[in-house]
Amino acid sequence: MEKQKNFKFEIKGKKGQFAKVDIALTDENVFTASGHTAHYGGQCLDEINKIITPNETFDQIYRLWKLYHLNDMHAGTEKQEKALADKFGGVNANIYTEQCEYLESIGLLVDNGYKFGTGWLKREIPNEDLQLIKELLK
């Protein structure tokens, strides 16, 4: 059973106006987070980070979102994605062919038997952060 929780964070200089952030964790330990304001919705935590009053809970959620959002949907292994981050700033489906060509040129198109982009790989959340997510969901 998925656990889910909603948070409200006050918007700077807008008394009574809030940004809402939803977090969830599945039984398979897949983490998701999304946000909503009057002007934004969905994967907008970067925007919410700019407009809310400083808040420790949001800071924790934001860090976890950056690291683990949809941790079961990685197009590449850690080595493949690190190489693409170094060269292109990250994995980008809009330049998939170019990224595959680059990975092939450095001998990483197939890493440990996995060909980049042929499925979704899950990365486990380290126990310390998994426990923090569970605490946030209480």
VENDAVEN-V812533 format. One record per run of one state. SS is the DSSP state (hx for helix, st for strand, lp for the rest). FROM is the first residue (numbers start at 1). TO is the last residue. If there is no record, write none. Layout:
BEGIN
ss = [SS SS]
from = [FROM FROM]
to = [TO TO]
END
This chain:
BEGIN
ss = [lp st lp st lp st lp st lp hx st lp hx st lp st lp hx lp hx lp st lp st lp st lp hx lp]
from = [1 3 12 18 26 31 37 41 43 45 52 53 56 69 70 74 75 78 89 93 106 110 112 114 116 121 122 127 137]
to = [2 11 17 25 30 36 40 42 44 51 52 55 68 69 73 74 77 88 92 105 109 111 113 115 120 121 126 136 138]
END
